[in-house]
Amino acid sequence: MWKKSYAKEIEAPPAAIWSLFCDVKNWKRWNAGVEEMEIFGPFEAGTEFKMKPPGQDPLTSRLLEVRANEFFVDETRVDDLTVIVAHRIEPLESNRSRVTFEIEAYGPGCEEVGPAVSSDFPDVLNSLATAAVQSSP
């Protein structure tokens, strides 16, 4: 098993961040690791989505848990490898939030795949912060 966490304080309320999370088709606007996205139902537990990273084949993931304005957890499986990412929003004072991405990888090659998958998380959090600030009232 491999596990790591990344966090960023954002000058926006949880609802502004949550609206970006729910707009799956537009994740590519704030996540450079996404070339194309497609979701197969509502943004709720059990719904699958397909994400195509730049220059790679698409991956199918499933939402495991979703709690509006608080967090969502997704799971991606490739053969015997499983990657789970929790995206958490913690409200702070003065209409600010702390967003945390927690990644866990299990299975063969998880020590290589986990760092590769999450290497851009700091950049993604910075872009998410910019998008959230721009979209918040």
URVENQUI-V49085 format. One record per pair of residues at least 6 apart in sequence whose ideal C-beta (glycine too) atoms are under 8 Angstrom apart, sorted by the first residue. I is the first residue (numbers start at 0). J is the second residue. D is the distance in Angstrom with one decimal. If there is no record, write none. Layout:
i,j,d
I,J,D
I,J,D
This chain:
i,j,d
0,103,6.6
0,104,7.0
0,105,5.3
0,109,6.4
1,102,8.0
1,103,7.2
1,104,4.5
1,105,8.0
1,109,4.6
1,110,5.2
1,112,7.7
1,113,3.7
1,114,7.4
2,101,7.5
2,102,6.9
2,103,4.8
2,104,7.6
2,113,7.5
3,101,7.6
3,102,5.6
3,113,6.7
3,114,7.6
3,117,5.9
4,99,6.0
4,100,7.1
4,101,4.6
4,102,7.5
5,99,6.9
5,100,4.9
5,117,6.9
5,120,4.3
5,121,5.9
5,124,6.2
6,97,5.8
6,98,6.8
6,99,4.3
6,100,7.7
6,124,7.6
7,97,7.2
7,98,5.5
7,121,7.8
7,124,4.0
7,125,6.9
7,127,7.7
7,128,5.9
8,91,6.7
8,95,6.1
8,96,7.3
8,97,5.1
9,16,6.5
9,95,6.6
9,96,5.0
9,97,7.4
9,98,5.8
9,127,7.2
9,128,4.4
9,131,5.4
9,132,7.1
10,94,7.7
10,95,5.7
10,128,7.4
10,131,8.0
10,132,5.4
10,135,7.9
11,94,7.0
11,95,7.2
11,96,6.1
11,128,7.4
11,131,3.8
11,132,5.3
11,134,7.5
11,135,4.1
12,90,7.2
12,94,4.6
12,95,7.6
12,96,6.4
12,135,6.2
13,68,4.6
13,69,7.4
13,88,4.6
13,89,8.0
13,90,5.2
13,96,5.1
14,68,5.8
15,131,4.7
15,132,7.9
15,134,5.3
15,135,3.8
15,136,8.0
16,88,5.2
16,96,5.7
16,98,6.1
16,127,7.0
16,131,4.8
17,67,6.3
17,68,4.6
17,88,6.4
18,134,6.6
19,25,7.8
19,26,7.9
19,29,6.3
19,127,6.5
19,130,5.6
19,131,6.1
19,134,6.8
20,42,7.7
20,71,6.3
20,86,6.3
21,42,4.7
23,36,5.4
23,38,4.4
23,42,6.5
23,48,5.7
24,36,5.4
24,37,7.2
24,38,6.7
25,36,7.7
26,33,4.8
26,36,5.3
26,50,7.7
27,33,4.3
27,34,6.5
27,35,7.1
27,36,6.4
28,130,6.5
29,123,7.3
29,126,4.4
29,127,5.1
29,129,7.2
29,130,4.1
30,123,5.0
30,126,6.6
30,127,7.5
31,53,7.6
31,119,6.7
31,122,6.7
31,123,7.3
31,126,7.0
32,52,5.5
32,53,7.2
32,119,5.0
32,123,6.5
33,50,5.8
33,51,7.4
33,52,6.8
34,51,4.8
34,52,6.3
34,53,4.6
34,54,7.9
35,49,7.9
35,50,7.5
35,51,4.2
35,57,7.2
36,48,6.5
36,49,7.2
36,50,5.5
36,51,7.6
37,48,6.4
37,49,4.7
38,46,6.4
38,47,7.7
38,48,4.2
39,46,6.3
39,47,5.0
39,48,6.5
39,49,7.6
40,46,4.0
40,47,7.4
42,62,7.0
42,65,6.3
42,71,7.5
43,62,6.6
43,65,5.2
44,62,5.5
44,63,6.2
44,64,5.5
44,65,5.3
45,61,6.9
45,62,6.6
46,61,7.2
46,62,5.0
47,59,5.8
47,60,6.8
47,61,4.9
47,62,7.7
48,59,7.4
48,60,5.6
48,61,7.8
48,62,7.4
48,73,7.7
49,57,4.9
49,58,7.1
49,59,5.2
49,60,7.7
50,57,6.5
50,58,5.5
50,60,6.4
51,57,4.2
51,58,7.6
52,58,7.4
58,75,5.4
58,77,7.0
59,75,7.3
60,73,4.8
60,74,6.3
60,75,4.3
61,73,6.6
61,74,5.4
61,75,8.0
62,71,6.0
62,72,7.3
62,73,5.5
63,72,4.5
63,73,6.5
63,74,5.2
63,83,7.2
64,70,7.2
64,71,6.7
64,72,4.4
65,71,4.5
65,72,7.7
68,88,6.5
69,87,7.1
69,88,6.0
70,85,6.1
70,86,6.2
70,87,4.4
70,88,6.5
71,85,7.7
71,86,5.4
72,83,6.4
72,84,7.1
72,85,4.6
72,86,7.4
73,83,7.2
73,84,5.6
73,86,7.9
74,81,6.4
74,82,7.2
74,83,5.0
75,81,7.3
75,82,4.7
75,83,7.9
75,84,8.0
76,82,7.9
78,106,7.8
78,107,7.9
79,106,4.5
79,107,5.6
80,104,7.0
80,105,7.2
80,106,4.0
80,107,6.2
80,108,6.1
80,109,6.4
80,112,6.1
81,104,7.1
81,105,4.7
81,106,5.7
82,102,6.7
82,103,7.3
82,104,4.9
82,105,8.0
82,112,6.7
82,113,7.1
82,116,5.8
83,102,7.2
83,103,4.8
83,104,7.8
83,105,7.9
84,100,6.2
84,101,7.0
84,102,5.0
84,103,7.9
84,116,8.0
85,99,7.6
85,100,7.3
85,101,4.3
85,102,8.0
86,98,7.2
86,99,7.7
86,100,5.7
87,98,6.9
87,99,4.5
87,100,7.9
87,101,7.0
88,96,5.3
88,97,7.6
88,98,5.6
89,96,6.4
89,97,4.4
89,98,7.8
89,99,7.2
90,96,5.9
91,97,5.9
94,135,7.5
96,131,7.8
98,124,6.2
98,127,6.5
98,128,7.7
100,117,7.3
100,120,5.0
100,123,7.5
100,124,6.7
102,113,6.1
102,116,6.6
102,117,4.7
102,120,7.4
103,113,7.7
104,110,7.8
104,112,5.4
104,113,3.7
104,116,7.1
